[in-house]
Amino acid sequence: MSQLSQHPAEDGPRAETSAPVPGAGSASGEGAAPRWRQDDLDVRNRRYGHAGVARAEGVLLERYGLGSTDEAFALLRGVSQRFNIKLSTLADAVVRTPAPDHDARLWFPRRVRPARPALRGLPGEGNGAGQGAVVKAALHRVLSVTQTPMGNVQLAEGGRLRMARHAGLNKYFTDFFAFVDAPTTSCAQAAAQRRQVTVRDVATAEVFDEASRHAILQTGSRASHSVPLVNRAGVPIGMISSHHERPLTDLTHAQLAALRQTGHDVGRWLAWHWNTVVLDALEHLHTTGRRGAHG
């Protein structure tokens, strides 16, 4: 997903590049059957899910001289719970954010807190809502505009898109697309082109490899529409996709405009969340880690 930002922050740290691995955009091996075995999906998803946390544990062990990976995990988990952010999000931030200066008291001594951006048209969204509530409301908004009960939200994490929310889609679909790092999906195309992408008929669209096509069709989706969530620089940091039971005719100009606005608003909110809540969590983790390191 080379066109997808690894960090929501417009001026934040640059991400590392991860090597391509077999994943949710292609079948495993040439000539493989379109449908993956559930065991293979489970193994892949556990590997991807645990990899980021393991890397973060290694960073913390070295940086703060912790006694074990269990101690590093406990530090990550405690901070994740305190700030109400996903463990995987915090781990990804630890790995991909440039380290604080050696023995620095603060990780971000000159940080300026940005103002919270507006979220227009999202149902049930209040000023105190966390990322989970915003993602849920954003998916509801997109499904309302596109008039379908099926859809999902993916956010950039660890060099790939990770499923963050879904509605109306079965287990095989959500397991198959739990992580996406290959170009053979419409969400990858939308991210690369930085624009909305409509797939009018999944059965005949050339963008999909056969494993991806099968995963979409078997859940009851015949068409899809992908909306990039973009930061102020216009870089996609996530994706919302609606899925439709029948081949899709063109969406109206009013629908496309409403979806574009949602993509802009939610993308800017996610960038704000990174620059405030996630960085607050990193600062607290650093303070706690230093305290342990200095006895």
Backbone as a ProteinNet text record, in pm:
[ID]
protein_1_A
[PRIMARY]
MSQLSQHPAEDGPRAETSAPVPGAGSASGEGAAPRWRQDDLDVRNRRYGHAGVARAEGVLLERYGLGSTDEAFALLRGVSQRFNIKLSTLADAVVRTPAPDHDARLWFPRRVRPARPALRGLPGEGNGAGQGAVVKAALHRVLSVTQTPMGNVQLAEGGRLRMARHAGLNKYFTDFFAFVDAPTTSCAQAAAQRRQVTVRDVATAEVFDEASRHAILQTGSRASHSVPLVNRAGVPIGMISSHHERPLTDLTHAQLAALRQTGHDVGRWLAWHWNTVVLDALEHLHTTGRRGAHG
[TERTIARY]
85	0	88.8	167.8	269.2	210.8	85.9	26	-50.5	-45.9	-124	-33.4	-70.3	11.4	12.7	129.9	140.1	108.5	105.7	71.6	-34.2	-137.6	-235.5	-178.9	-69.4	-20.5	31.7	-10.6	38	188.9	238	379.6	447.4	389	441	556.3	607.1	721.9	692.1	791.9	775.3	778.4	704.8	697	810.1	840.2	930.8	856.7	928.9	867.4	876.2	764.4	765.3	769.1	836.7	847	713.1	679.2	552.9	552.2	437.2	421.1	289.4	270.8	142.4	33	-80.6	-183.3	-318.1	-401.2	-541.5	-569.6	-476.1	-507.3	-485	-428.3	-397.6	-402	-423.2	-421.1	-279	-262.6	-128.4	-68.4	15.2	83.9	16.7	94.6	39.5	-50.6	-162.1	-254.6	-337.2	-327.3	-403	-551	-634.3	-778.7	-821	-929.2	-972.2	-1006.7	-1057.3	-1096.1	-980.8	-944.5	-840.6	-899.5	-816	-856.5	-862.9	-959.8	-974.5	-848.4	-784.3	-660.6	-553.2	-543.3	-443	-472.5	-601.7	-639.9	-607.7	-637.6	-613	-464.1	-381.2	-236.7	-185.3	-228.4	-183.4	-225.2	-350.8	-400.8	-333.2	-305.4	-231.9	-90.4	-27.8	108.1	112.4	21.8	18.5	-19.2	-116.5	-162.2	-57.4	23.7	123.2	254.1	280.5	411.7	440.1	341.8	363.4	386.5	311.1	327.6	465.3	508.5	640	752.1	739	841.2	844	725.9	720.2	780.4	755.3	815.2	967.6	1020.9	1165.7	1219.9	1148.2	1190.3	1193.1	1088	1079.4	1185.6	1210.8	1314.1	1449.1	1482.7	1612.3	1615.1	1508.2	1509	1508.2	1430	1412.7	1476.3	1544	1611.1	1516.2	1399.3	1301.1	1351.5	1293.5	1345.4	1300.6	1186.3	1133.3	1030.5	996.7	890.4	756.7	737.2	613.4	600.7	711.8	709.3	681	740	714.6	568.9	512.6	372.7	280.6	312.4	229.6	229.9	345	352.6	265.3	274.9	192.4	43.8	7.6	-134.3	-189.8	-112.9	-160.7	-184.4	-91.7	-107.1	-221.6	-234	-344.1	-479	-493.3	-620.2	-643.7	-539.9	-554.1	-602.4	-553.4	-587	-693.7	-746.9	-855.8	-819.4	-699.7	-659.8	-620.2	-635	-606	-459	-434.4	-296.9	-214.1	-272.9	-199	-165.2	-254.7	-228.5	-111.8	-111.8	-3.1	128.9	126.5	248.8	304	216.5	259.3	321.9	263	316.8	454.9	474.2	604.4	711.2	677.9	775.5	808.4	709.2	726	748.6	746.3	772.2	920.2	990.6	1131.9	1149	1252.4	1275	1302	1269.9	1307.5	1458.9	1509.7	1652.1	1692	1814.6	1862.1	1844.8	1775.7	1751.8	1670	1595	1508.5	1390.1	1355.4	1241	1110.2	1100.4	980.2	1013.7	921	938.4	912.7	810.9	769.9	771.2	886.8	893.8	835.8	829.1	779.3	648.3	574.9	451.9	343.5	275.4	160.3	35	-61.7	-184.2	-278.2	-316	-406.6	-550	-629.2	-770.7	-846.5	-947.1	-1030	-1109.8	-1100.3	-1176.3	-1323.4	-1405.1	-1548.7	-1579.9	-1684.6	-1736.2	-1880.5	-1901.5	-2033.9	-2113.4	-2235.6	-2326	-2310	-2223.3	-2207.1	-2306.2	-2382.4	-2485.1	-2424.4	-2477.2	-2439	-2298.8	-2231.7	-2092.5	-2088.6	-2034.5	-2021.8	-1877.5	-1855.7	-1721.3	-1627.8	-1683.3	-1597	-1578.2	-1627.7	-1623.6	-1481.1	-1454.8	-1325.1	-1322.5	-1207.5	-1191.7	-1291.7	-1319.6	-1414.3	-1551.6	-1597.8	-1729.4	-1730.9	-1622.3	-1615.5	-1614.2	-1536.8	-1531.4	-1668.3	-1736.1	-1870.1	-1967	-1964.9	-2053.8	-2021.9	-1893.7	-1854.3	-1905.3	-1894.1	-1946.2	-2097.7	-2166.3	-2311.5	-2347.7	-2272.1	-2298.7	-2280.8	-2171.6	-2145.7	-2252.2	-2291.2	-2393.4	-2529.4	-2554.9	-2679.5	-2681.1	-2570.2	-2562.4	-2571.6	-2504.9	-2502.3	-2618.1	-2698.5	-2821.9	-2796	-2710.9	-2680.9	-2649.1	-2675.3	-2642.5	-2502.8	-2428	-2298.7	-2183.5	-2081.9	-1965.8	-1859.2	-1744.2	-1634.6	-1542.8	-1471.5	-1371.1	-1235.6	-1134.6	-997.9	-909.2	-813.8	-721.1	-578.4	-491.8	-351.6	-280.2	-208.7	-135.1	-29.2	92.1	198.7	227	207.4	236.4	125.4	7.1	-106	-236.9	-348.3	-479.5	-526.7	-580	-632.3	-780.5	-861	-1004.4	-1030.3	-1109.3	-1139.3	-1286.6	-1375.1	-1518.9	-1586.4	-1694.7	-1768.2	-1914.1	-1998.3	-2141.9	-2195.2	-2274	-2344.4	-2258.3	-2134.7	-2042.5	-2009.5	-1994.7	-1976.6	-1832.3	-1811.5	-1682.1	-1571.5	-1599	-1492.1	-1442.6	-1534.9	-1496.7	-1409.6	-1456	-1382.9	-1249	-1241.2	-1112.5	-1018.6	-1071.3	-989.2	-931.5	-1015.3	-971.9	-933.2	-902.8	-858.7	-734.4	-647.3	-528.2	-517.8	-489.4	-475.4	-345.1	-260.2	-135.6	-102.3	-196.7	-173.6	-256.1	-217.3	-285.4	-412.3	-447.2	-556.2	-690.2	-720.9	-850.2	-889.2	-1018.7	-1064.8	-1021.2	-1010	-964.2	-818.8	-736.9	-598.3	-593.1	-680.1	-685.2	-727.3	-826.2	-872.4	-762.8	-685.9	-575.5	-466.4	-431.4	-324.9	-362.3	-489.4	-534.3	-587.5	-598.2	-646.1	-781.6	-870.5	-1005	-1102.9	-1232.5	-1334.8	-1333	-1357.4	-1359	-1485.4	-1560.2	-1678.6	-1648.1	-1677.6	-1672.7	-1816.5	-1855.5	-1995.9	-2035.1	-1942.9	-1973.7	-1847.3	-1845.3	-1728.8	-1697.9	-1801.5	-1782.8	-1696	-1694.9	-1620.7	-1509.3	-1497.4	-1397.9	-1256.3	-1168.4	-1031.8	-941.8	-982	-894.4	-867	-959.8	-947.3	-871.6	-789	-744.4	-858.9	-848.8	-962.8	-993.4	-892	-917.9	-997.1	-959.3	-1033	-1174.4	-1186.6	-1319	-1410.2	-1357.6	-1438.1	-1481.3	-1388.9	-1421.3	-1533.9	-1537.7	-1642.6	-1775.2	-1771.4	-1895.1	-1962	-1882.3	-1943	-2015.7	-1985.5	-2055.5	-2186.1	-2212.7	-2336.7	-2320.5	-2196.3	-2170.8	-2140.9	-2205.2	-2182.4	-2117	-2117.2	-2058.1	-2005.1	-1914.6	-1858.7	-1823.8	-1813.2	-1769.5	-1674.8	-1553.7	-1451.8	-1426.8	-1424.4	-1406.6	-1279.6	-1176.1	-1054.8	-1079.5	-1019.4	-1016.6	-882.6	-885	-760.9	-729.5	-599.6	-558.1	-555.4	-507.7	-511.5	-421.1	-323.7	-236.8	-297.9	-418.2	-484.2	-434.9	-357.8	-302.9	-400.2	-437.5	-527.6	-462.9	-535.8	-490.6	-588.6	-686.6	-785.2	-883.8	-981.9	-1077.5	-1210.5	-1319.9	-1452.7	-1508.6	-1556	-1612.3	-1754.6	-1844.7	-1980.6	-1990.9	-2074.2	-2094.3	-2241.9	-2270.4	-2407	-2444.7	-2569.4	-2615.3	-2625.7	-2640	-2657.8	-2553	-2527.2	-2437.2	-2481.3	-2382.9	-2409.4	-2405.4	-2511.3	-2508.9	-2438.5	-2415.9	-2342.3	-2413	-2335	-2388.2	-2412	-2503.2	-2535.4	-2424.4	-2424.3	-2327.3	-2343.3	-2467.8	-2492.4	-2437	-2455.7	-2400.7	-2248.3	-2186.5	-2040	-1984.8	-2054.1	-2009.4	-2020	-2129.3	-2147.2	-2041.1	-2010.2	-1907.9	-1769.2	-1741.6	-1612.8	-1597.1	-1703	-1696.8	-1671.8	-1739.6	-1718.4	-1574.5	-1519.2	-1380.4	-1282.3	-1307.9	-1221.2	-1234.6	-1358.8	-1379.7	-1323.1	-1352.1	-1305.9	-1154	-1097.9	-953	-884.1	-937	-878.4	-895.2	-1008.3	-1028.4	-928.5	-906.3	-809.2	-668.9	-634.4	-504.1	-495.7	-603.4	-606.9	-591.2	-661	-654.8	-511.6	-443.2	-303.9	-218.9	-236.5	-152	-185.9	-292.8	-329.1	-329.2	-428.7	-446.3	-331.8	-294.6	-188.2	-54.5	-23.9	101.6	99.5	-17.7	-29	5.6	-44.7	-18	131	195.1	338.7	416.2	374.3	442.7	430.3	311.6	290.7	372.4	376	455.4	603	651.6	791.6	819.3	729.9	747.4	749.3	657.6	650.7	772.7	815.6	932.8	1058.7	1075.7	1193.4	1192.3	1074.2	1063	1110	1068.8	1112.6	1262.2	1313.8	1455.7	1544.9	1493.2	1574.7	1541.3	1467.9	1443.2	1330.8
-118.8	0	124	143.1	246.1	386.6	403	535.5	568.2	479.5	500	547.5	659.2	711.5	615.2	595.1	511.1	587.2	717.4	800.1	899.7	920.7	1023.3	1164.3	1187.2	1323.8	1381.9	1506.7	1571.1	1594.4	1636.2	1668.8	1571.6	1454.8	1358	1279.3	1183.8	1104.4	1018.5	995.3	914	766.7	686.8	544.2	467.8	352.3	260.4	192.3	129.1	52.2	-94.8	-164.5	-306.3	-389	-501.4	-587.9	-653.1	-674.4	-739.8	-883	-923.5	-1060.4	-1112.9	-1244.3	-1296.4	-1249.4	-1207.4	-1153.8	-1148	-1058.7	-1057.2	-996	-984.8	-936.7	-1043	-1156	-1257.6	-1394.3	-1494.8	-1631	-1670.8	-1768.7	-1803.6	-1903.9	-1851.8	-1938.3	-1940.8	-1960.2	-1965.4	-2086.6	-2067.5	-2177.1	-2214	-2137.2	-2167.2	-2145.9	-2222	-2209.1	-2071.4	-2014.1	-1880	-1870.8	-1979.3	-1973.4	-2021.5	-1938.5	-1977.5	-2072.2	-2158.9	-2239.2	-2149.9	-2175.2	-2093	-2097.4	-2214.4	-2224.7	-2130.7	-2118.9	-2030.8	-1884.4	-1848.1	-1711.1	-1681.9	-1777.7	-1757.7	-1738.2	-1821	-1811	-1676.2	-1636.1	-1507.6	-1391.3	-1392.3	-1281	-1273.9	-1390.6	-1389	-1335.7	-1377.4	-1331.9	-1180.5	-1128	-984.3	-910.9	-965	-897.8	-892.5	-998.3	-1004.7	-936.8	-923.1	-874.2	-733.7	-644	-506.5	-495.5	-572.5	-570.1	-623.8	-731.4	-788	-688.4	-615.9	-515.7	-403.7	-362	-255.9	-303.2	-427.2	-481.1	-475	-510.3	-504.4	-363.9	-265.4	-125	-83.9	-117.8	-76.7	-146.2	-273.9	-345.6	-275.4	-237.1	-173.3	-30.5	43.5	186.9	209.5	127.8	153.4	46.3	-49.3	-152.2	-235.6	-266.7	-346.6	-489.6	-559.9	-690.8	-804.5	-788.2	-898.6	-845.1	-929.4	-892.6	-882.2	-961.2	-950.8	-810.9	-757	-623.3	-518.5	-537.4	-445.3	-452.4	-572.7	-587.6	-523.6	-542.2	-482.7	-330.3	-272.8	-126.6	-82.8	-152	-119.8	-131.9	-242.3	-267	-162.8	-129.8	-31.5	104.7	149.6	279.5	274.9	163.9	147.5	161.4	98	104.3	242.9	304.5	436.9	540.4	532	632.9	585.1	465.9	412.5	408.9	357.8	334.3	187.8	134.7	-6.1	-35.7	-154.6	-196.9	-194.8	-240.3	-243.7	-103.1	-6.8	132	189.1	164.5	213.3	147.1	16.3	-54.3	-0.1	24.4	79	217.2	297.1	430.4	421.7	328.5	312.2	278.3	187.9	140.6	249	327.7	413.9	560.9	595.9	733.3	747.9	845.5	864.2	870.9	805.6	793.8	929.7	945.3	1068.8	1075.7	1196.1	1211.6	1128.1	1082.1	997.2	1067.7	999.7	1048.7	1177.6	1206.9	1325.7	1304.5	1407.4	1396.2	1387.3	1463.3	1462.7	1406.8	1330.6	1278.5	1388.9	1472.3	1576.5	1712.6	1768.2	1889.1	2013.4	2019.7	2140.8	2116.2	2018.1	1982.4	2087.6	2121.4	2211.3	2128.1	2140.9	2061.8	2126.6	2054.9	2112	2116.9	2202.7	2212.5	2093.6	2048.5	1936.8	1979.1	1905.1	1942.4	1904.9	1970.3	1943.6	1812.6	1746.8	1625.4	1653.3	1683.6	1722.5	1601.7	1592.4	1491.3	1353	1334.2	1201.6	1181.8	1072.9	1051.4	1018.4	1081.2	1046.4	1085.4	1169.2	1204.5	1328.4	1310.4	1421.1	1461.5	1569.7	1623.5	1527.5	1442.7	1354.8	1217	1194.2	1060.5	1018.2	888.8	832.9	785.7	729.2	687.7	580.3	485.8	379.3	434.1	532	591.3	668.4	738.2	814.6	720.7	614.8	518.1	454.2	418.3	359.9	457.3	583.6	684.8	711.4	710	733.6	622.5	498.2	387.1	399.4	433.9	451.6	559.5	667.6	777.3	732.5	663.7	619.2	519.1	426.8	329.6	396.3	502.2	576.3	647.6	709.7	782.4	685.8	571.6	475.7	377.3	382.6	304.4	154	106.1	-36.5	-70.7	-194.8	-233	-291.4	-305.8	-373.4	-276	-284.5	-199.4	-222.8	-159.1	-174.5	-53.2	-36.4	68.6	1.8	52	5.1	125.6	106.4	213	167.4	262.9	232	195.9	83.1	38.9	-61.6	-39.6	-136.1	-163.1	-63.8	-83	-144.1	-156	-215.8	-158.4	-192.5	-156.6	-265.5	-223.5	-317.7	-290.3	-396.1	-382	-321.3	-212.7	-145.4	-155.2	-171.8	-177.8	-240.2	-311.3	-368.2	-387.5	-398.9	-421.7	-505.9	-606	-684.2	-779	-803.4	-888.2	-1012.6	-1126.4	-1250.3	-1270.4	-1375.4	-1399.6	-1423.3	-1496.3	-1522.5	-1391.5	-1304	-1174.5	-1096.6	-1084	-1001	-1063.9	-1196.4	-1261.5	-1244.7	-1260.4	-1250.2	-1109.1	-1007.3	-868.8	-804.4	-886	-831.5	-745.4	-786.2	-709.7	-708.3	-593.8	-580.8	-508.3	-573.5	-507.1	-530.6	-580	-604.7	-506.8	-481.2	-381.2	-431.7	-559.9	-619.4	-608.4	-490	-460.7	-318.8	-289.9	-155.7	-54	-95.9	-1.8	38.1	-57.4	-24.9	70.5	48.8	137.2	277.6	287.3	418.2	490.6	416.1	477.3	525.5	442.5	478.3	599.8	608.2	717.7	837.3	821.7	928	981.9	891.6	932	818.9	851.8	750.1	655.7	528.3	428.1	344.1	335.5	250.7	126.4	10.7	-114.8	-152.3	-136.5	-157.9	-303.6	-395	-537.8	-614.6	-664.9	-737.2	-859.3	-922.6	-1046.7	-1028.6	-908.6	-887.2	-783	-716.4	-609.3	-666.6	-600.8	-649.4	-620.8	-530	-490.7	-605.7	-701.9	-805.7	-928.5	-988.8	-1124.9	-1218.2	-1344.4	-1435	-1462.3	-1462.9	-1485.9	-1370	-1246.8	-1130.1	-1127.4	-1156.8	-1158.1	-1258.7	-1378.2	-1480.8	-1436.1	-1374.8	-1332.3	-1230.1	-1143.3	-1041.9	-1102.6	-1183	-1239.6	-1334	-1412.6	-1511.6	-1448.4	-1321.7	-1256.4	-1192	-1195.7	-1138.2	-1002.1	-957.7	-827.7	-846.2	-765.3	-770.9	-641.7	-538.1	-410.6	-340.9	-243.3	-172.5	-28.4	53	191.8	226.1	273.1	301.5	451.9	500.8	642.8	659.5	726.5	748	844.1	815.2	905.5	977.8	1107.4	1178.6	1286.2	1307.5	1415.9	1547.3	1653.9	1785.6	1793.1	1704.3	1698.9	1616.2	1561	1480.8	1338	1294.5	1158.3	1064.3	951.4	856.3	792.6	792.3	725.1	617.1	591.1	487.5	484.1	396.4	375.5	328.8	379.9	324.7	272.8	148.4	87.7	41.3	74.6	20.8	-96.6	-194.9	-311.9	-325.8	-371.4	-368.4	-504.8	-544.3	-676.1	-690.6	-580	-584.8	-495.9	-520.4	-429.5	-284.5	-195.7	-58.1	36.3	112	220	339.8	444.3	559.4	622.9	659.3	737.9	881.1	951.1	1087.1	1183	1301.8	1404.4	1440.2	1444.6	1478.5	1369.8	1244.1	1135	1140.8	1159.5	1164.4	1281.5	1394.8	1511.1	1485	1421.5	1389.8	1290.3	1191.9	1093.3	1157.1	1246.3	1315.2	1398.5	1467.5	1548.5	1460.6	1346.3	1254.5	1205.4	1170.5	1125.2	1230.3	1356.7	1465.8	1489.9	1497.4	1528.2	1419.6	1293.2	1182.8	1167.8	1186	1180.4	1285.7	1407.9	1515	1486.3	1426.5	1391.7	1284.3	1184.3	1079.7	1137.9	1233.4	1299.3	1376.5	1446.6	1517.5	1419.3	1307.2	1206.4	1156.2	1135.5	1092.4	1198.3	1324.2	1432.1	1474.7	1419.7	1453.4	1326.8	1242.9	1127.6	1027.2	992.1	892.4	946.6	1072.3	1128.5	1149.4	1179.2	1183.8	1047.1	942.3	806.5	774.4	812.8	789.6	866.8	990.1	1071	1004.8	955.7	889	759.9	686.2	563.1	594.7	702.8	742.2	779.6	856.1	895.3	773.6	680.6	558.8	471.5	457.8	377.5	433.7	567.2	631.2	612.6	622.8	608.4	468.7	369.7	233.1	215.9	278.3	264.1	329	438.4	510	468.4	355.8	300.2	367.8
0	0	0	-102.8	-101.8	-101.6	-141.9	-146.3	-18.9	79.8	201	312.7	376.2	484.4	601.1	659.9	777.6	905.1	898.6	1014	971.2	1055.8	1024.5	1029.8	1098.4	1116.1	986.3	954.7	832.9	839.9	955.1	970.2	1064.9	1084.1	1179.1	1122.4	1199.6	1159.1	1039.2	957.1	837.5	875.3	798.9	828.5	762.9	819.7	755	640	553.5	446.8	482.4	476.9	509.1	382.3	388.3	271.6	243.7	115.7	85.1	134.7	185.3	232.1	179.6	171.7	127.5	221	166.3	254.4	190.1	243.4	208.7	74.2	-13.3	-146.1	-249.8	-212	-310.9	-247.7	-331	-282	-247.5	-157.4	-114.8	-210.9	-302.3	-396.8	-531.5	-637.3	-771.4	-785.3	-851.1	-874.1	-753.3	-645.4	-525.1	-550.6	-478.3	-491.9	-444.1	-502.7	-461.5	-313.5	-254.2	-113.2	-24.5	70.2	166.4	270.2	324.6	439	562.1	650.1	769.2	854.7	863.3	941.7	888.8	754.1	695.3	727.1	721.3	757.1	902.9	989.6	1132.7	1159.6	1094.7	1114.9	1065.7	945.3	891.5	979.3	1024	1103.7	1240.3	1299.8	1426.2	1405.9	1295.3	1268.9	1249.9	1167.9	1146	1274.2	1347.2	1467.6	1576.7	1588.4	1694.9	1657.7	1527.5	1484.5	1536.2	1523.2	1566	1715.7	1793.5	1938.6	1976.4	1910.7	1940.6	1909.1	1797.8	1764	1868.1	1911.9	2013	2144.9	2182.1	2304.1	2296	2179.5	2161.8	2176.1	2120.9	2133.2	2280.2	2353.7	2493.9	2579.4	2551.1	2625.1	2612.7	2490.3	2466.3	2519.6	2499.6	2534.4	2684.2	2757.9	2900.7	2989.1	2928.2	3006.2	3089	3033.4	3106.5	3123.1	3221.6	3255.8	3167	3098.2	3017.7	2919	2822	2728.5	2800.9	2906	2984.1	3045.1	3092.4	3150.1	3042.4	2925.3	2814.3	2770.7	2763.5	2724.7	2828.4	2955.8	3060.9	3050.6	3016.2	2998.4	2881.3	2767.9	2651.9	2684.5	2746	2774.7	2871.6	2974.4	3071.2	3008.5	2922.9	2857	2757	2685.1	2589.5	2659.2	2773.7	2846.8	2905.6	2954.9	3017.3	2917.2	2792.3	2692.1	2593.3	2616.5	2534.3	2386.3	2357.5	2219.1	2205.6	2086.4	2064.2	2090.5	2144.2	2170.6	2042.5	1931.9	1805.6	1757.3	1781.1	1742.6	1822	1952.2	2036.3	1997.5	1974.2	1935.8	1805.3	1707.7	1579.4	1598.5	1687.9	1714.6	1778.3	1870.8	1935	1832.1	1740.9	1642.8	1541	1498.1	1382.1	1416.3	1542.1	1580.8	1620.2	1564.4	1601.4	1752.3	1802.3	1946.5	2009.6	2137.7	2208.5	2223.6	2246.4	2272.6	2394.3	2393.5	2502.5	2637	2727.4	2863.7	2868.6	2759.7	2758.6	2852.2	2927.5	3018.2	2940.9	2830.5	2747.1	2609.6	2552.7	2417.5	2315.3	2341.1	2245.7	2316.1	2344.5	2427.4	2362.4	2231.9	2165.1	2090.7	2133.2	2062.2	2082.5	1973.4	1976.1	1953.1	2040	2028.8	1927	1820.7	1721.2	1772.3	1711.1	1746.9	1689.7	1763.6	1717.9	1594.6	1484.3	1364.1	1376.4	1296.9	1298.5	1227.7	1275.2	1211.2	1172.6	1046.3	999.9	951.2	998.4	945.6	1002.5	1103.5	1161.5	1275	1272.7	1374.9	1510.3	1615.4	1750.7	1791.2	1714.3	1745.1	1834.8	1955.3	2049	2066.3	2137.2	2153.8	2226.1	2314.5	2391.6	2330.7	2210.6	2152.3	2121.2	2139.7	2105.3	1961.8	1922.3	1783.8	1743.9	1833.3	1800.1	1766.9	1845.4	1821	1689.9	1658.9	1534.4	1413.5	1420.8	1310.9	1289.8	1398.1	1388.4	1322.4	1366.4	1310.1	1163.7	1128.6	989.5	898.5	943	862.8	847.7	954.7	948.5	846.6	846.2	752.9	608.9	579.7	442.6	396.7	483.2	445.3	425.7	502.5	484.2	349.7	312.6	185.2	67.1	76.4	-35.4	-31	74.3	85.5	76.7	167.1	176.3	321.3	364.7	502.5	519.3	409.3	415.3	393.2	480	459	563.6	545.5	640.5	639	750.6	765.8	785.5	713.5	730.7	761.7	853.1	889.8	863	828.8	801.6	931.3	926.1	1043.6	1001.3	1041.1	1017.1	871	784.3	643.1	563.2	621.8	550.1	604.4	540.4	592.6	689.5	802.9	902.1	923.6	924.1	946.2	1083.2	1085	1210.5	1248.1	1149.9	1175.2	1054.2	1075.9	962.3	1000.3	899.9	920.4	805.2	837.3	735.9	654.7	694.7	618.9	700.1	633.6	708.8	755.2	832.8	897.2	795.3	688.2	592.4	530.4	495.5	439.4	537.6	662.8	758.4	797	797.5	822.3	702.8	583.2	463	448.3	472.7	457.9	591.4	692.5	820.7	802.3	710.2	673.9	522.2	464.8	319.3	288.7	209.6	170.4	24.3	-53.3	-195.5	-278.7	-404.2	-486.6	-554	-533.4	-610.8	-539	-488.3	-428.4	-465.9	-458.5	-492.2	-387	-259.8	-156.7	-182.2	-227.6	-261.4	-380.5	-478.2	-594.7	-553.3	-465.8	-419.2	-342.7	-262.1	-188.1	-282.6	-380.9	-474.3	-557.5	-598.4	-683.4	-604.2	-474.2	-385.4	-428.7	-460.5	-503.6	-474.6	-480.6	-465.2	-585.7	-558.2	-664.6	-652.1	-761.5	-768	-850.4	-794.6	-870.1	-900.1	-1024.8	-1060.2	-1052.9	-1085.4	-1082.1	-1042.8	-920.7	-869.4	-954.5	-1009.2	-1083.7	-1207.4	-1264.8	-1390.2	-1378.2	-1263.8	-1248.9	-1254.5	-1330.2	-1348.6	-1228.7	-1138.2	-1028.8	-932.5	-921.6	-819.9	-869.9	-782.9	-807.9	-768.1	-801.8	-784.4	-637.7	-551.5	-409.8	-349.1	-384.1	-335.9	-391.9	-521.5	-585.1	-514.9	-489.3	-423.6	-284.8	-208	-72.7	-70.9	-171.8	-178.6	-222.9	-328.7	-380.9	-280.7	-208.4	-118.7	-0.2	31.9	142	98.2	-34.3	-86	-148.6	-167.3	-229.4	-377.8	-460.5	-604.3	-655.2	-571.8	-611.5	-487.1	-508.2	-392.7	-430.5	-327.8	-346.6	-232.5	-263.4	-162.4	-151.1	-26.3	3.4	86.2	34.6	114.1	230.7	344.5	458.4	450.7	425.3	392.4	495.3	518.7	606.2	528.8	590.6	526.1	404.2	397.3	279.9	167.1	190.6	88.3	81.5	180.9	181.2	251.7	189.2	254.2	376.5	488.3	609.5	651.7	567.6	591.5	476.7	489.8	380.5	438.4	382.9	410.7	279.4	280.8	159.9	187.8	97.1	103.1	5.6	40.4	-45.3	-77.1	-198.7	-251.2	-310.1	-288.6	-331.1	-481.8	-553.8	-698.7	-765.8	-894.4	-967.6	-949.3	-935.7	-895	-1013.7	-1030.4	-1129	-1066.9	-1144.9	-1094.4	-975.2	-873.2	-763.4	-811.8	-747.5	-789.5	-746	-806.3	-767	-619.6	-571.6	-431.7	-339.1	-376.3	-295.6	-292.3	-407.3	-413.1	-331.7	-336.4	-259.9	-109.7	-68.1	74	121.1	38.8	73.7	79.5	-15.2	-15.8	112.6	152.1	273.3	395.5	400.8	512.4	515	398.6	391.3	439.4	401.9	445.5	595.9	645.3	786.5	877.2	843.5	928.4	920.3	802.1	789.1	872.4	871.1	952	1100.8	1139.5	1280.2	1322.6	1238.5	1271.4	1286.3	1199.1	1211.5	1342.2	1378.2	1506.5	1622.8	1615.5	1722.2	1739.7	1627.5	1635.3	1705.4	1664.9	1716.1	1858.2	1914.2	2052.2	2137.8	2122.3	2211.2	2197.8	2074.8	2057.3	2107.2	2076.5	2124.9	2276	2332.8	2479	2538.3	2474.7	2523.1	2514.4	2404.4	2392.1	2498.5	2523.9	2626.1	2762.7	2794.1	2923.1	2930.3	2820.9	2817.4	2843.3	2781.1	2799	2944.2	3004.8	3143.8	3235.5	3211.8	3292.8	3271.9	3145.2	3116.1	3179.3	3173.2	3235.1	3386	3444.4	3589.1	3631.6	3552.6	3583.1	3561.3	3455.1	3422.7	3527.7	3590.8	3689	3832.5	3840.5	3972.5	4049.1
[MASK]
+++++++++++++++++++++++++++++++++++++++++++++++++++++++++++++++++++++++++++++++++++++++++++++++++++++++++++++++++++++++++++++++++++++++++++++++++++++++++++++++++++++++++++++++++++++++++++++++++++++++++++++++++++++++++++++++++++++++++++++++++++++++++++++++++++++++++++++++++++++++++++++++++++++++

